[in-house]
Amino acid sequence: MFELLIQRVLSWLEAPLAGLGLSPEALLRGVELLVIVSLTVFGAFFVRRAVQTLTRRALKTKSTWDDTFFASLQGPARTLVWVVGLTFAFERASVGLDLQAVFPPLRAALVVAVFTWALIRFIDRVQKKMMTQASSDDLDLTTVEAIGRLIRITVLITSGLIILQTLGFSVSGVLAFGGLGGIAVGFAAKDLLSNFFGGLMIFLDRPFGVGDWIRSPDRDIEGTVESLGWRLTTIRTFDKRPLYVPNATFLQIAVENPSRMSHRRIFETVGVRYQDASAVEKILARVEALLKDHPDIDASQTLMVNFNEFGPSSLDFFIYCFTKTTVWTEFHRVKQDVLLQIYQIITEEGADVAFPTQTVQIQLEPDVDPKALTSGQ
């Protein structure tokens, strides 16, 4: 009945439209386009207001996932309405042309692209939120960043294959071509691939992370890790120079991570004068008691104070203990305090720290008169 009414209206307007050089079909198509565009504009406005309202309500809830989800939908939801509306409008405008068959697969591909955009935005927001809360939740920043990158790459590859399938390309052919091309690319970019897998091993094994102080006994590498990429790791040396290390290097060298040490070690040798030998035993006992009672020394770890060696000019004993702190500056403050108190103990026992000395003994010949040497004859 509705179609019959439209046909009657068009028949009444046929003569006036002919005078204007228009046809009823052209008028009908123009009305359709006007309705589609109007609905698209209204739909985009409605969706924008609806998503904003849901986002404000989600912020009032205790969960942090709903506000992240709705915040990531604000741009893509509005774009989705425009994509669907405008492709329908162009499709109706191209009735009778050869281009009409192009728009359905194009519309489907654009819809997949918009959903991919929304999903990438959601992943980015979740990653930023987790990295912000990493310090309080004992999360590893490197792991969060690596997982975020892997998920984004997976989403992009999957959506790309879906878009190619939607546009009429054979995904199996693309994958087969990619396999053959991958062999050629592998030979041409083996260094790039080795760096990629080196970065992957760092993300999986986690020998160090961003902010860690690392060094290598095999290479001249030492500093604080600033960033971990898929090809390069950026290290800030202690003289503030950036050091860019290919990730494949870490597959071949040993890496120390002092940032993860549990304690710092004090291992020093102290020499007492030979004339103070009678005081050495008391000095050792007092130094050992000092270390066991010191508030910054962990007495539960290995703690040793022992006479060690008859040195060339001193009686040497060593101290071996561990501090509770691992902070480099704080460690040196504790070490300074321990050494000064050890020196104080030595002086209180009437002894002193030895310094290098030499004693020269002159052996005279039997037929030489010592008085002749003193008299100058």
VOBA-1610 file (N, C-alpha, C; in pm, whole numbers, padded with zeros to 5 digits, always signed):
BEGIN
Met+00083-00122+00000Met+00000+00000+00000Met+00086+00126+00000Phe+00198+00117+00076Phe+00286+00234+00082Phe+00352+00257-00053Glu+00391+00148-00121Glu+00452+00163-00252Glu+00350+00219-00353Leu+00223+00177-00340Leu+00119+00229-00430Leu+00099+00379-00410Leu+00105+00423-00285Leu+00092+00566-00256Leu+00207+00645-00316Ile+00325+00588-00308Ile+00442+00657-00366Ile+00430+00666-00516Gln+00380+00558-00578Gln+00364+00560-00724Gln+00261+00666-00766Arg+00153+00683-00690Arg+00053+00785-00724Arg+00110+00925-00710Val+00190+00946-00600Val+00250+01079-00581Val+00346+01110-00694Leu+00424+01012-00737Leu+00519+01035-00845Leu+00448+01060-00978Ser+00335+00991-00998Ser+00259+01015-01122Ser+00201+01156-01125Trp+00160+01209-01011Trp+00111+01347-01006Trp+00223+01448-01033Leu+00343+01414-00987Leu+00456+01507-01003Leu+00532+01487-01132Glu+00488+01389-01214Glu+00565+01360-01334Glu+00568+01478-01430Ala+00454+01542-01449Ala+00449+01654-01544Ala+00529+01775-01494Pro+00509+01819-01367Pro+00593+01931-01321Pro+00742+01901-01324Leu+00779+01778-01290Leu+00921+01743-01291Leu+00978+01741-01432Ala+00895+01698-01529Ala+00942+01697-01667Ala+00972+01839-01714Gly+00890+01935-01667Gly+00918+02074-01703Gly+01049+02124-01646Leu+01091+02066-01534Leu+01220+02104-01472Leu+01336+02018-01520Gly+01309+01924-01608Gly+01414+01837-01660Gly+01451+01725-01565Leu+01360+01689-01473Leu+01385+01583-01377Leu+01289+01469-01400Ser+01328+01353-01349Ser+01240+01235-01358Ser+01193+01199-01218Pro+01081+01127-01206Pro+01035+01084-01073Pro+01137+00994-01002Glu+01208+00912-01080Glu+01310+00827-01019Glu+01422+00909-00957Ala+01462+01016-01024Ala+01568+01102-00970Ala+01522+01171-00842Leu+01392+01215-00843Leu+01339+01276-00720Leu+01336+01175-00605Leu+01291+01053-00637Leu+01285+00951-00533Leu+01423+00919-00477Arg+01524+00912-00566Arg+01660+00883-00520Arg+01714+00998-00435Gly+01681+01121-00473Gly+01725+01235-00394Gly+01663+01236-00255Val+01534+01199-00248Val+01468+01192-00117Val+01532+01082-00032Glu+01563+00967-00096Glu+01628+00860-00022Glu+01762+00905+00033Leu+01840+00974-00050Leu+01971+01022-00003Leu+01956+01121+00111Leu+01854+01210+00100Leu+01832+01308+00205Leu+01794+01238+00336Val+01710+01136+00326Val+01669+01064+00447Val+01788+00989+00508Ile+01869+00925+00422Ile+01984+00849+00473Ile+02084+00942+00542Val+02113+01055+00478Val+02209+01150+00537Val+02154+01207+00667Ser+02024+01238+00669Ser+01963+01293+00791Ser+01968+01192+00905Leu+01934+01067+00873Leu+01942+00963+00975Leu+02086+00941+01023Thr+02182+00954+00931Thr+02322+00938+00969Thr+02366+01048+01065Val+02329+01172+01034Val+02365+01285+01122Val+02299+01269+01258Phe+02168+01235+01258Phe+02099+01216+01385Phe+02156+01098+01462Gly+02186+00989+01391Gly+02241+00871+01458Gly+02378+00898+01519Ala+02463+00972+01446Ala+02595+01006+01501Ala+02582+01091+01626Phe+02490+01188+01622Phe+02469+01274+01740Phe+02416+01192+01858Phe+02320+01104+01831Phe+02260+01023+01937Phe+02365+00928+01997Val+02443+00863+01911Val+02545+00769+01960Val+02649+00843+02044Arg+02690+00962+02000Arg+02789+01038+02076Arg+02737+01073+02214Arg+02611+01122+02221Arg+02555+01156+02351Arg+02536+01031+02437Ala+02496+00920+02377Ala+02474+00798+02454Ala+02606+00746+02513Val+02712+00746+02432Val+02841+00697+02481Val+02895+00790+02590Gln+02878+00920+02574Gln+02922+01014+02677Gln+02846+00993+02808Thr+02717+00968+02799Thr+02637+00943+02919Thr+02681+00814+02988Leu+02703+00709+02909Leu+02748+00582+02967Leu+02887+00596+03030Thr+02972+00677+02967Thr+03106+00698+03023Thr+03099+00769+03157Arg+03014+00872+03168Arg+03000+00943+03295Arg+02944+00852+03404Arg+02849+00769+03368Arg+02794+00676+03467Arg+02896+00570+03507Ala+02978+00526+03410Ala+03079+00424+03441Ala+03185+00478+03536Leu+03213+00608+03527Leu+03313+00667+03617Leu+03269+00663+03762Lys+03139+00653+03787Lys+03087+00652+03923Lys+03090+00513+03985Thr+03116+00410+03906Thr+03119+00273+03958Thr+03258+00241+04015Lys+03267+00135+04091Lys+03394+00095+04151Lys+03487+00029+04049Ser+03429-00036+03950Ser+03511-00104+03849Ser+03578-00002+03757Thr+03700-00032+03717Thr+03773+00056+03626Thr+03766+00009+03481Trp+03710-00110+03461Trp+03706-00164+03325Trp+03594-00103+03242Asp+03479-00074+03305Asp+03368-00021+03226Asp+03396+00120+03176Asp+03455+00207+03259Asp+03485+00342+03211Asp+03593+00340+03104Thr+03689+00246+03114Thr+03790+00232+03009Thr+03727+00186+02879Phe+03632+00094+02887Phe+03566+00043+02767Phe+03485+00152+02697Phe+03403+00224+02773Phe+03319+00326+02710Phe+03401+00446+02661Ala+03508+00478+02732Ala+03594+00587+02686Ala+03662+00553+02554Ser+03697+00428+02535Ser+03760+00388+02409Ser+03661+00381+02294Leu+03530+00381+02322Leu+03428+00373+02217Leu+03384+00509+02163Gln+03423+00618+02228Gln+03367+00749+02191Gln+03394+00784+02045Gly+03517+00775+01999Gly+03547+00806+01860Gly+03499+00700+01763Pro+03533+00572+01784Pro+03493+00467+01690Pro+03341+00451+01675Ala+03262+00466+01782Ala+03117+00449+01770Ala+03057+00553+01676Arg+03100+00678+01691Arg+03050+00783+01603Arg+03096+00761+01459Thr+03220+00716+01442Thr+03272+00689+01308Thr+03198+00574+01242Leu+03159+00474+01321Leu+03087+00359+01266Leu+02954+00403+01204Val+02884+00493+01270Val+02757+00542+01216Val+02780+00614+01084Trp+02882+00699+01078Trp+02911+00771+00954Trp+02952+00676+00842Val+03030+00573+00875Val+03074+00477+00772Val+02954+00405+00712Val+02866+00353+00798Val+02749+00280+00748Val+02656+00372+00671Gly+02629+00491+00725Gly+02535+00581+00659Gly+02586+00630+00525Leu+02711+00673+00519Leu+02763+00729+00393Leu+02781+00622+00287Thr+02821+00501+00326Thr+02833+00395+00224Thr+02696+00357+00169Phe+02592+00355+00254Phe+02456+00331+00202Phe+02413+00444+00109Ala+02449+00567+00144Ala+02412+00681+00059Ala+02480+00672-00078Phe+02609+00641-00078Phe+02679+00627-00207Phe+02628+00508-00287Glu+02590+00403-00215Glu+02536+00286-00284Glu+02405+00318-00353Arg+02316+00391-00287Arg+02190+00432-00349Arg+02211+00531-00461Ala+02314+00616-00445Ala+02341+00715-00550Ala+02397+00651-00676Ser+02455+00533-00663Ser+02517+00467-00778Ser+02427+00362-00840Val+02295+00367-00814Val+02202+00272-00874Val+02205+00288-01026Gly+02220+00176-01094Gly+02229+00179-01239Gly+02370+00189-01291Leu+02466+00207-01203Leu+02606+00214-01243Leu+02677+00084-01207Asp+02797+00067-01259Asp+02874-00054-01232Asp+02939-00052-01094Leu+02933+00062-01025Leu+03000+00074-00895Leu+02917+00023-00778Gln+02793-00015-00803Gln+02704-00050-00693Gln+02752-00174-00618Ala+02814-00268-00688Ala+02859-00391-00624Ala+02983-00371-00537Val+03045-00253-00548Val+03169-00229-00473Val+03141-00196-00327Phe+03027-00133-00302Phe+03004-00075-00169Phe+02977-00177-00059Pro+02903-00288-00079Pro+02884-00383+00033Pro+03014-00438+00091Pro+03108-00491+00008Pro+03234-00537+00069Pro+03318-00422+00127Leu+03310-00305+00063Leu+03383-00191+00117Leu+03328-00150+00252Arg+03196-00152+00265Arg+03134-00118+00393Arg+03173-00220+00501Ala+03173-00347+00466Ala+03212-00450+00564Ala+03358-00433+00607Ala+03445-00402+00511Ala+03586-00383+00544Ala+03605-00261+00635Leu+03533-00152+00608Leu+03544-00033+00692Leu+03489-00059+00833Val+03382-00139+00842Val+03329-00173+00973Val+03431-00252+01054Val+03499-00347+00989Val+03604-00423+01058Val+03717-00331+01102Ala+03753-00234+01016Ala+03859-00139+01051Ala+03820-00054+01172Val+03693-00013+01178Val+03648+00068+01292Val+03650-00014+01420Phe+03603-00139+01413Phe+03608-00225+01532Phe+03753-00248+01577Thr+03843-00263+01480Thr+03986-00279+01514Thr+04038-00154+01584Trp+04000-00038+01534Trp+04041+00088+01597Trp+03992+00094+01742Ala+03867+00058+01763Ala+03812+00060+01899Ala+03886-00038+01990Leu+03918-00156+01939Leu+03986-00256+02019Leu+04129-00212+02053Ile+04197-00149+01957Ile+04332-00098+01982Ile+04329+00012+02087Arg+04228+00101+02079Arg+04214+00206+02181Arg+04191+00146+02319Phe+04110+00043+02325Phe+04083-00022+02454Phe+04210-00086+02510Ile+04286-00154+02424Ile+04411-00217+02469Ile+04509-00111+02519Asp+04522+00001+02447Asp+04613+00108+02489Asp+04574+00164+02625Arg+04445+00187+02645Arg+04399+00244+02772Arg+04420+00145+02887Val+04394+00017+02862Val+04416-00083+02966Val+04564-00092+03001Gln+04652-00087+02899Gln+04795-00093+02924Gln+04841+00027+03006Lys+04796+00147+02970Lys+04836+00266+03046Lys+04787+00257+03191Lys+04665+00208+03210Lys+04612+00197+03345Lys+04691+00095+03427Met+04727-00016+03365Met+04803-00118+03437Met+04944-00070+03468Met+05006+00006+03376Met+05140+00059+03402Met+05136+00166+03510Thr+05025+00239+03520Thr+05011+00338+03627Thr+04999+00270+03762Gln+04930+00156+03766Gln+04909+00083+03890Gln+05016-00023+03916Ala+05121-00027+03832Ala+05221-00134+03843Ala+05294-00131+03976Ser+05328-00011+04024Ser+05405-00001+04149Ser+05326-00051+04269Ser+05195-00028+04268Ser+05113-00070+04382Ser+05069-00215+04372Asp+05061-00270+04251Asp+05015-00407+04232Asp+05129-00506+04207Asp+05253-00462+04220Asp+05370-00548+04198Asp+05371-00609+04058Leu+05330-00529+03959Leu+05335-00573+03821Leu+05466-00529+03758Asp+05514-00609+03662Asp+05637-00577+03593Asp+05604-00492+03470Leu+05664-00372+03461Leu+05635-00281+03351Leu+05674-00342+03217Thr+05787-00412+03214Thr+05832-00472+03089Thr+05735-00577+03039Thr+05683-00659+03130Thr+05587-00762+03091Thr+05457-00701+03040Val+05408-00598+03108Val+05285-00532+03065Val+05302-00473+02926Glu+05416-00407+02903Glu+05439-00347+02772Glu+05454-00453+02663Ala+05523-00563+02693Ala+05541-00669+02594Ala+05409-00735+02558Ile+05327-00765+02659Ile+05197-00828+02632Ile+05108-00733+02552Gly+05112-00605+02585Gly+05033-00507+02509Gly+05074-00503+02363Arg+05204-00505+02337Arg+05250-00504+02198Arg+05209-00630+02124Leu+05223-00746+02188Leu+05185-00871+02122Leu+05036-00875+02090Ile+04953-00828+02182Ile+04808-00828+02158Ile+04774-00733+02043Arg+04837-00615+02041Arg+04810-00521+01931Arg+04851-00578+01796Ile+04968-00642+01792Ile+05013-00701+01665Ile+04917-00812+01621Thr+04872-00893+01716Thr+04778-01001+01682Thr+04646-00946+01629Val+04595-00841+01693Val+04470-00780+01648Val+04486-00721+01508Leu+04595-00652+01483Leu+04616-00590+01352Leu+04629-00694+01242Ile+04705-00801+01268Ile+04720-00905+01166Ile+04587-00975+01138Thr+04514-01008+01245Thr+04385-01074+01227Thr+04287-00987+01151Ser+04276-00861+01189Ser+04184-00771+01119Ser+04226-00750+00974Gly+04359-00744+00949Gly+04405-00730+00811Gly+04364-00848+00725Leu+04377-00970+00779Leu+04334-01088+00704Leu+04184-01089+00681Ile+04106-01047+00781Ile+03960-01042+00764Ile+03922-00940+00658Ile+03989-00825+00657Ile+03959-00721+00557Ile+03993-00771+00417Leu+04107-00839+00402Leu+04142-00894+00270Leu+04040-00998+00224Gln+03995-01084+00317Gln+03893-01183+00282Gln+03764-01115+00243Thr+03726-01008+00313Thr+03603-00936+00283Thr+03609-00869+00145Leu+03725-00818+00108Leu+03740-00751-00021Leu+03756-00847-00137Gly+03755-00977-00108Gly+03759-01075-00217Gly+03893-01139-00241Phe+03993-01106-00162Phe+04123-01169-00180Phe+04125-01305-00111Ser+04202-01395-00166Ser+04215-01529-00108Ser+04318-01524+00004Val+04271-01551+00126Val+04362-01546+00241Val+04465-01657+00233Ser+04423-01775+00183Ser+04519-01885+00170Ser+04631-01849+00074Gly+04595-01781-00037Gly+04698-01738-00131Gly+04789-01633-00070Val+04731-01542+00009Val+04813-01441+00075Val+04909-01506+00174Leu+04858-01605+00250Leu+04945-01672+00347Leu+05054-01751+00277Ala+05019-01816+00163Ala+05122-01891+00090Ala+05228-01797+00034Phe+05183-01684-00021Phe+05280-01585-00071Phe+05364-01528+00042Gly+05298-01509+00158Gly+05373-01459+00273Gly+05477-01559+00321Gly+05445-01690+00310Gly+05543-01790+00350Gly+05665-01791+00259Leu+05642-01783+00127Leu+05755-01777+00034Leu+05832-01648+00050Gly+05756-01539+00065Gly+05824-01410+00084Gly+05899-01404+00215Gly+05845-01474+00317Gly+05913-01474+00447Gly+06050-01539+00441Ile+06064-01642+00354Ile+06196-01707+00341Ile+06296-01609+00282Ala+06253-01538+00177Ala+06343-01440+00115Ala+06377-01327+00211Val+06274-01279+00281Val+06298-01170+00377Val+06386-01218+00491Gly+06370-01345+00531Gly+06452-01398+00639Gly+06600-01396+00606Phe+06635-01433+00481Phe+06776-01428+00443Phe+06826-01285+00431Ala+06739-01196+00383Ala+06782-01057+00363Ala+06789-00978+00494Ala+06709-01019+00592Ala+06703-00941+00718Ala+06724-01032+00838Lys+06826-01117+00830Lys+06851-01210+00941Lys+06892-01135+01067Asp+06967-01024+01051Asp+07006-00947+01170Asp+06884-00884+01237Leu+06793-00834+01153Leu+06671-00775+01209Leu+06588-00879+01281Leu+06579-01000+01224Leu+06503-01107+01289Leu+06571-01154+01417Ser+06704-01160+01416Ser+06774-01202+01538Ser+06753-01100+01649Asn+06751-00971+01613Asn+06722-00870+01714Asn+06579-00882+01765Phe+06486-00915+01675Phe+06346-00932+01716Phe+06333-01047+01816Phe+06394-01162+01784Phe+06385-01277+01874Phe+06465-01253+02002Gly+06573-01174+01992Gly+06643-01136+02113Gly+06555-01054+02205Gly+06481-00958+02147Gly+06386-00881+02228Gly+06276-00968+02284Leu+06231-01067+02206Leu+06126-01157+02256Leu+06177-01239+02374Met+06302-01284+02368Met+06358-01359+02480Met+06372-01271+02605Ile+06406-01144+02584Ile+06414-01053+02699Ile+06277-01038+02764Phe+06173-01024+02682Phe+06038-01009+02736Phe+05991-01136+02806Leu+06033-01253+02757Leu+05988-01378+02816Leu+06070-01415+02940Asp+06202-01405+02931Asp+06289-01444+03042Asp+06300-01335+03149Arg+06283-01211+03112Arg+06290-01095+03202Arg+06418-01092+03285Pro+06537-01099+03220Pro+06660-01083+03299Pro+06676-00941+03353Phe+06613-00846+03290Phe+06613-00708+03339Phe+06491-00637+03282Gly+06461-00523+03341Gly+06346-00443+03298Gly+06382-00297+03295Val+06284-00216+03257Val+06305-00072+03251Val+06334-00019+03392Gly+06440+00061+03403Gly+06480+00116+03532Gly+06586+00036+03605Asp+06619-00086+03555Asp+06721-00168+03620Asp+06862-00122+03582Trp+06954-00139+03675Trp+07095-00113+03649Trp+07158-00246+03608Ile+07213-00252+03487Ile+07272-00376+03436Ile+07415-00348+03391Arg+07492-00455+03383Arg+07627-00448+03328Arg+07665-00586+03278Ser+07761-00589+03188Ser+07805-00715+03130Ser+07955-00730+03149Pro+08000-00844+03203Pro+08144-00868+03212Pro+08208-00899+03078Asp+08126-00930+02976Asp+08178-00965+02843Asp+08193-00844+02751Arg+08112-00742+02772Arg+08116-00623+02689Arg+08120-00499+02778Asp+08158-00388+02718Asp+08163-00262+02791Asp+08022-00201+02794Ile+07933-00268+02868Ile+07793-00226+02879Ile+07761-00210+03026Glu+07724-00092+03068Glu+07682-00068+03205Glu+07600+00059+03210Gly+07488+00053+03278Gly+07402+00170+03291Gly+07261+00130+03332Thr+07170+00225+03321Thr+07030+00206+03358Thr+06946+00188+03232Val+06862+00084+03231Val+06778+00056+03115Val+06668+00161+03107Glu+06660+00230+02992Glu+06557+00332+02973Glu+06438+00280+02894Ser+06462+00198+02794Ser+06350+00145+02715Ser+06391+00014+02652Leu+06289-00071+02629Leu+06307-00200+02565Leu+06224-00202+02438Gly+06290-00208+02323Gly+06220-00216+02195Gly+06234-00353+02135Trp+06171-00373+02019Trp+06180-00502+01953Trp+06314-00519+01882Arg+06387-00409+01857Arg+06516-00418+01791Arg+06630-00370+01880Leu+06607-00264+01957Leu+06712-00202+02036Leu+06671-00191+02182Thr+06769-00197+02269Thr+06752-00165+02411Thr+06833-00040+02440Thr+06769+00061+02495Thr+06836+00187+02524Thr+06882+00187+02669Ile+07012+00210+02689Ile+07073+00212+02822Ile+07136+00348+02843Arg+07110+00409+02958Arg+07171+00537+02994Arg+07292+00509+03083Thr+07412+00536+03031Thr+07533+00511+03108Thr+07541+00611+03224Phe+07635+00586+03316Phe+07645+00669+03435Phe+07700+00807+03407Asp+07761+00826+03290Asp+07799+00962+03251Asp+07694+01026+03161Lys+07571+00969+03168Lys+07450+01025+03106Lys+07451+01017+02953Arg+07531+00929+02896Arg+07526+00908+02752Arg+07431+00794+02719Pro+07351+00807+02612Pro+07264+00695+02572Pro+07345+00589+02499Leu+07316+00464+02531Leu+07382+00350+02468Leu+07274+00262+02406Tyr+07281+00243+02274Tyr+07180+00166+02201Tyr+07240+00028+02168Val+07184-00074+02230Val+07238-00210+02217Val+07138-00295+02139Pro+07179-00357+02026Pro+07089-00450+01956Pro+07052-00567+02046Asn+06927-00607+02039Asn+06879-00712+02129Asn+06948-00846+02106Ala+06998-00870+01984Ala+07068-00996+01959Ala+07194-01008+02042Thr+07250-00896+02086Thr+07371-00900+02169Thr+07346-00973+02300Phe+07227-00959+02356Phe+07198-01020+02485Phe+07178-01172+02476Leu+07171-01225+02353Leu+07165-01370+02337Leu+07303-01434+02347Gln+07409-01353+02344Gln+07544-01406+02336Gln+07631-01366+02455Ile+07584-01280+02542Ile+07667-01232+02651Ile+07598-01258+02785Ala+07678-01257+02890Ala+07625-01265+03025Ala+07591-01125+03075Val+07482-01113+03147Val+07435-00983+03195Val+07416-00991+03346Glu+07476-00898+03418Glu+07453-00885+03561Glu+07344-00781+03585Asn+07263-00807+03685Asn+07157-00714+03721Asn+07172-00675+03868Pro+07261-00579+03897Pro+07281-00540+04037Pro+07155-00483+04103Ser+07059-00438+04023Ser+06937-00382+04083Ser+06859-00486+04161Arg+06879-00613+04130Arg+06804-00719+04196Arg+06883-00787+04308Met+06998-00730+04344Met+07074-00789+04455Met+06996-00774+04584Ser+07015-00870+04675Ser+06944-00865+04803Ser+07021-00786+04907His+07156-00785+04897His+07242-00714+04991His+07362-00659+04914Arg+07436-00573+04980Arg+07566-00530+04928Arg+07675-00575+05024Arg+07792-00613+04969Arg+07897-00674+05048Arg+08006-00573+05085Ile+08052-00580+05208Ile+08171-00508+05253Ile+08281-00610+05272Phe+08388-00596+05196Phe+08501-00688+05205Phe+08628-00604+05201Glu+08685-00581+05320Glu+08801-00494+05332Glu+08907-00561+05418Thr+09034-00527+05387Thr+09148-00575+05465Thr+09210-00458+05540Val+09236-00479+05669Val+09292-00375+05755Val+09424-00428+05813Gly+09528-00345+05811Gly+09658-00386+05863Gly+09693-00313+05992Val+09741-00388+06090Val+09785-00333+06220Val+09938-00348+06227Arg+10003-00255+06296Arg+10149-00258+06308Arg+10196-00386+06379Tyr+10316-00430+06346Tyr+10371-00550+06409Tyr+10394-00530+06558Gln+10428-00407+06601Gln+10451-00384+06743Gln+10321-00389+06824Asp+10204-00392+06754Asp+10075-00400+06822Asp+10016-00541+06816Ala+10101-00641+06799Ala+10053-00778+06782Ala+09973-00826+06903Ser+10008-00782+07022Ser+09938-00828+07142Ser+09793-00778+07148Ala+09760-00672+07072Ala+09625-00616+07076Ala+09535-00670+06965Val+09591-00750+06876Val+09513-00795+06759Val+09393-00877+06800Glu+09407-00967+06894Glu+09296-01053+06933Glu+09179-00974+06990Lys+09209-00875+07074Lys+09102-00791+07129Lys+09036-00707+07019Ile+09118-00658+06926Ile+09063-00578+06815Ile+08966-00661+06733Leu+09004-00785+06703Leu+08916-00872+06622Leu+08784-00898+06694Ala+08790-00923+06825Ala+08667-00951+06901Ala+08576-00829+06902Arg+08633-00710+06922Arg+08550-00589+06927Arg+08493-00555+06789Val+08570-00575+06683Val+08520-00546+06547Val+08406-00641+06512Glu+08419-00769+06548Glu+08311-00864+06521Glu+08185-00827+06597Ala+08200-00785+06723Ala+08083-00741+06800Ala+08021-00617+06740Leu+08107-00527+06690Leu+08056-00406+06625Leu+07969-00440+06505Leu+08014-00530+06419Leu+07939-00566+06299Leu+07809-00637+06333Lys+07812-00724+06436Lys+07690-00796+06472Lys+07584-00704+06530Asp+07627-00596+06597Asp+07531-00504+06661Asp+07499-00383+06574His+07565-00369+06461His+07542-00251+06378His+07402-00258+06316Pro+07322-00151+06323Pro+07183-00158+06273Pro+07173-00172+06122Asp+07277-00136+06047Asp+07272-00142+05901Asp+07341-00264+05844Ile+07391-00352+05930Ile+07456-00476+05886Ile+07363-00593+05914Asp+07343-00679+05813Asp+07256-00795+05828Asp+07336-00910+05889Ala+07318-00933+06020Ala+07394-01036+06090Ala+07350-01176+06052Ser+07236-01191+05984Ser+07192-01324+05943Ser+07269-01375+05822Gln+07337-01287+05752Gln+07420-01326+05639Gln+07561-01361+05689Thr+07644-01406+05596Thr+07782-01442+05632Thr+07854-01321+05691Leu+07912-01339+05810Leu+07983-01231+05878Leu+08113-01288+05934Met+08224-01236+05887Met+08356-01289+05925Met+08451-01176+05959Val+08527-01193+06067Val+08636-01104+06105Val+08750-01195+06148Asn+08855-01208+06065Asn+08961-01304+06094Asn+09098-01246+06057Phe+09197-01286+06142Phe+09335-01255+06107Phe+09371-01335+05982Asn+09434-01269+05887Asn+09446-01329+05755Asn+09590-01351+05709Glu+09682-01257+05741Glu+09813-01267+05677Glu+09917-01185+05754Phe+10039-01236+05754Phe+10154-01157+05797Phe+10203-01079+05676Gly+10163-00955+05668Gly+10199-00874+05554Gly+10342-00825+05560Pro+10391-00765+05453Pro+10528-00714+05452Pro+10554-00613+05563Ser+10453-00532+05597Ser+10473-00431+05700Ser+10355-00421+05795Ser+10267-00523+05797Ser+10149-00516+05882Ser+10095-00654+05911Leu+10018-00662+06020Leu+09940-00781+06051Leu+09799-00759+05998Asp+09761-00833+05894Asp+09638-00805+05819Asp+09523-00892+05869Phe+09408-00829+05889Phe+09284-00903+05912Phe+09177-00847+05818Phe+09078-00929+05788Phe+08974-00885+05693Phe+08838-00886+05761Ile+08750-00802+05709Ile+08609-00800+05750Ile+08524-00837+05628Tyr+08426-00922+05652Tyr+08339-00970+05544Tyr+08197-00971+05598Cys+08111-00883+05543Cys+07973-00875+05590Cys+07887-00814+05482Phe+07756-00809+05507Phe+07661-00758+05408Phe+07572-00652+05471Thr+07549-00546+05395Thr+07460-00440+05442Thr+07315-00474+05409Lys+07225-00416+05483Lys+07084-00437+05455Lys+07037-00360+05333Thr+07095-00245+05310Thr+07054-00163+05197Thr+07126-00208+05070Thr+07062-00188+04957Thr+07124-00211+04826Thr+07145-00080+04750Val+07102+00030+04807Val+07119+00160+04742Val+07267+00198+04748Trp+07323+00233+04636Trp+07467+00254+04625Trp+07515+00366+04717Thr+07445+00478+04717Thr+07488+00591+04801Thr+07474+00558+04950Glu+07367+00490+04988Glu+07347+00453+05128Glu+07450+00348+05171Phe+07485+00257+05080Phe+07586+00156+05110Phe+07720+00220+05147His+07762+00321+05072His+07890+00385+05100His+07885+00463+05232Arg+07770+00514+05269Arg+07759+00579+05399Arg+07778+00477+05511Val+07716+00359+05497Val+07730+00254+05598Val+07875+00205+05604Lys+07933+00184+05487Lys+08072+00137+05482Lys+08166+00238+05549Gln+08145+00366+05524Gln+08228+00469+05586Gln+08214+00464+05738Asp+08093+00449+05787Asp+08071+00445+05932Asp+08140+00324+05993Val+08133+00209+05927Val+08197+00087+05979Val+08348+00104+05985Leu+08409+00157+05880Leu+08554+00171+05876Leu+08603+00272+05980Leu+08529+00380+05997Leu+08570+00478+06098Leu+08561+00419+06239Gln+08457+00340+06265Gln+08446+00279+06398Gln+08553+00173+06419Ile+08594+00104+06314Ile+08704+00008+06327Ile+08835+00079+06361Tyr+08858+00191+06297Tyr+08980+00267+06330Tyr+08977+00317+06474Gln+08857+00358+06519Gln+08845+00403+06657Gln+08876+00289+06754Ile+08830+00168+06725Ile+08859+00051+06810Ile+09009+00026+06813Ile+09076+00035+06700Ile+09220+00010+06695Ile+09295+00110+06782Thr+09259+00237+06773Thr+09328+00339+06853Thr+09295+00324+07001Glu+09173+00284+07034Glu+09137+00266+07174Glu+09215+00152+07238Glu+09258+00055+07161Glu+09337-00057+07212Glu+09487-00025+07215Gly+09521+00102+07191Gly+09661+00143+07195Gly+09741+00104+07074Ala+09671+00064+06966Ala+09740+00024+06843Ala+09718+00131+06737Asp+09767+00103+06617Asp+09748+00196+06507Asp+09750+00119+06376Val+09694+00182+06274Val+09692+00120+06142Val+09831+00132+06082Ala+09878+00022+06024Ala+10013+00021+05968Ala+10018+00092+05834Phe+10139+00139+05803Phe+10165+00193+05671Phe+10293+00130+05620Pro+10317+00127+05490Pro+10434+00057+05436Pro+10564+00112+05494Thr+10645+00024+05551Thr+10777+00060+05605Thr+10879-00043+05560Gln+11006-00002+05564Gln+11117-00091+05531Gln+11226-00076+05635Thr+11286-00186+05675Thr+11400-00186+05768Thr+11524-00235+05694Val+11626-00152+05692Val+11750-00186+05621Val+11854-00228+05725Gln+11907-00347+05714Gln+12011-00399+05801Gln+12142-00408+05722Ile+12250-00352+05780Ile+12381-00352+05715Ile+12467-00460+05779Gln+12512-00552+05703Gln+12598-00660+05750Gln+12744-00624+05722Leu+12822-00608+05828Leu+12963-00570+05813Leu+13050-00692+05791Glu+13160-00671+05717Glu+13257-00779+05698Glu+13334-00803+05829Pro+13382-00921+05854Pro+13450-00950+05982Pro+13578-00868+06003Asp+13652-00832+05895Asp+13779-00762+05911Asp+13764-00611+05908Val+13641-00562+05907Val+13618-00417+05906Val+13596-00370+06048Asp+13670-00264+06086Asp+13659-00207+06221Asp+13546-00105+06222Pro+13438-00125+06300Pro+13328-00028+06304Pro+13375+00109+06347Lys+13481+00118+06437Lys+13529+00249+06481Lys+13592+00325+06364Ala+13648+00247+06270Ala+13709+00315+06155Ala+13602+00378+06068Leu+13486+00311+06061Leu+13378+00369+05981Leu+13326+00497+06041Thr+13321+00501+06178Thr+13267+00619+06244Thr+13368+00734+06247Ser+13500+00697+06246Ser+13601+00802+06251Ser+13640+00854+06115Gly+13589+00789+06012Gly+13616+00834+05876Gly+13748+00788+05822Gln+13821+00697+05887Gln+13949+00645+05838Gln+13929+00529+05739
//
